[in-house]
Amino acid sequence: MRTCLVVDHSNVVRKVARHIFEAMQFEADEAESGQEALDKCKAAMPDAILLDANLPSMGNVEFLSSLRTLPNGSKPLVIYCTIENDPTEITRALTAGADEYLLKPFDRDSVAAKLTAVGLKT
């Protein structure tokens, strides 16, 4: 089964995203912060990561840089998730290692479209 790590400071967003991924046959896990997400990636690297733009204690660029240096850190397809359509921030995340971006609010169809775009078909 494919795996996904949902990284978001909002409990509600994590639960909604987790439900969407589980409905698409992913085994989903959650992390509230960048450090918690890195720790989970070190323990078991997921196939996909939905990454919030505003992480507590560690910025998303720092998380991406750290992730990509881990053993198998190039494996997960990372979808950067933001509420603002700011091209500068989106470009920074993509340059730092995100594979795609997704605007909030999102639904199952938009998540599925992004997974297809990054090659992790649903």
C-alpha positions as CSV (number, residue, x, y, z in Angstrom):
1,M,0.0,0.0,0.0
2,R,1.2,3.5,-0.8
3,T,1.9,5.8,2.2
4,C,1.4,9.5,2.7
5,L,2.5,11.9,5.5
6,V,0.3,14.9,6.0
7,V,2.3,17.7,7.6
8,D,0.2,20.7,8.8
9,H,-0.1,22.8,11.9
10,S,-3.9,22.6,11.7
11,N,-5.5,19.5,13.2
12,V,-8.6,20.0,11.0
13,V,-6.6,20.2,7.8
14,R,-4.6,17.1,8.8
15,K,-7.8,15.1,9.5
16,V,-9.4,16.2,6.2
17,A,-6.3,15.4,4.2
18,R,-5.8,12.1,5.9
19,H,-9.4,11.1,5.1
20,I,-8.9,12.1,1.4
21,F,-5.7,10.0,1.2
22,E,-7.2,7.0,2.9
23,A,-10.2,7.1,0.5
24,M,-7.6,6.9,-2.3
25,Q,-6.1,3.8,-0.7
26,F,-3.1,5.4,1.0
27,E,-1.9,4.5,4.4
28,A,-1.8,8.0,5.9
29,D,0.0,9.4,8.9
30,E,0.2,12.9,10.3
31,A,2.7,15.3,11.7
32,E,2.1,18.7,13.3
33,S,5.6,20.2,12.7
34,G,8.5,20.0,10.4
35,Q,10.7,18.3,13.1
36,E,8.0,15.7,13.8
37,A,7.7,15.0,10.1
38,L,11.5,14.6,9.7
39,D,11.5,12.2,12.6
40,K,8.7,10.1,11.0
41,C,10.5,10.2,7.6
42,K,13.7,8.9,9.3
43,A,11.7,6.0,10.8
44,A,9.8,5.2,7.6
45,M,10.0,7.2,4.4
46,P,6.5,7.8,2.9
47,D,5.7,7.7,-0.8
48,A,4.1,11.1,-0.7
49,I,4.1,14.2,1.6
50,L,1.5,16.9,1.8
51,L,3.4,19.8,3.2
52,D,1.9,22.9,4.8
53,A,3.4,26.2,3.9
54,N,3.4,27.5,7.5
55,L,5.1,25.0,9.8
56,P,5.8,25.7,13.4
57,S,9.5,25.5,14.5
58,M,10.9,24.8,11.1
59,G,10.1,26.5,7.8
60,N,9.0,24.4,4.8
61,V,12.2,25.2,2.9
62,E,14.3,24.0,5.8
63,F,12.2,20.9,6.0
64,L,12.6,20.2,2.3
65,S,16.3,20.7,2.4
66,S,16.7,18.4,5.4
67,L,14.3,15.8,3.9
68,R,16.2,15.6,0.6
69,T,19.5,14.9,2.4
70,L,18.1,11.9,4.3
71,P,18.7,8.4,3.0
72,N,15.9,7.8,0.5
73,G,14.9,11.5,1.0
74,S,14.6,11.9,-2.8
75,K,11.8,9.2,-2.8
76,P,8.8,11.0,-1.5
77,L,6.8,13.1,-3.9
78,V,6.1,16.4,-2.0
79,I,3.1,18.5,-2.6
80,Y,3.5,22.0,-1.1
81,C,0.2,23.2,0.3
82,T,-0.6,26.9,0.7
83,I,-3.5,29.2,1.2
84,E,-1.9,32.0,-0.8
85,N,-1.2,32.0,-4.5
86,D,2.2,33.7,-4.0
87,P,4.4,32.8,-7.0
88,T,7.6,33.7,-5.1
89,E,6.9,31.4,-2.2
90,I,5.7,28.6,-4.4
91,T,8.9,28.9,-6.5
92,R,11.0,28.8,-3.3
93,A,9.3,25.6,-2.2
94,L,9.6,24.0,-5.7
95,T,13.3,25.0,-5.9
96,A,13.9,23.6,-2.4
97,G,12.6,20.2,-3.4
98,A,8.8,20.2,-3.6
99,D,7.4,18.4,-6.6
100,E,4.1,20.2,-7.0
101,Y,1.9,22.7,-5.1
102,L,-1.8,22.7,-4.1
103,L,-3.9,25.6,-3.0
104,K,-6.1,25.5,0.1
105,P,-9.0,24.8,0.4
106,F,-8.6,21.5,-1.4
107,D,-10.8,18.5,-2.1
108,R,-10.3,14.9,-3.3
109,D,-10.3,15.8,-7.0
110,S,-7.6,18.5,-6.6
111,V,-5.4,16.2,-4.5
112,A,-5.9,13.4,-7.0
113,A,-5.0,15.7,-9.9
114,K,-1.8,16.7,-8.2
115,L,-0.9,13.1,-7.4
116,T,-1.4,12.3,-11.1
117,A,0.7,15.3,-12.0
118,V,3.7,14.0,-9.9
119,G,3.4,10.5,-11.2
120,L,1.7,8.9,-8.2
121,K,-1.5,7.9,-9.9
122,T,-4.6,7.3,-7.8
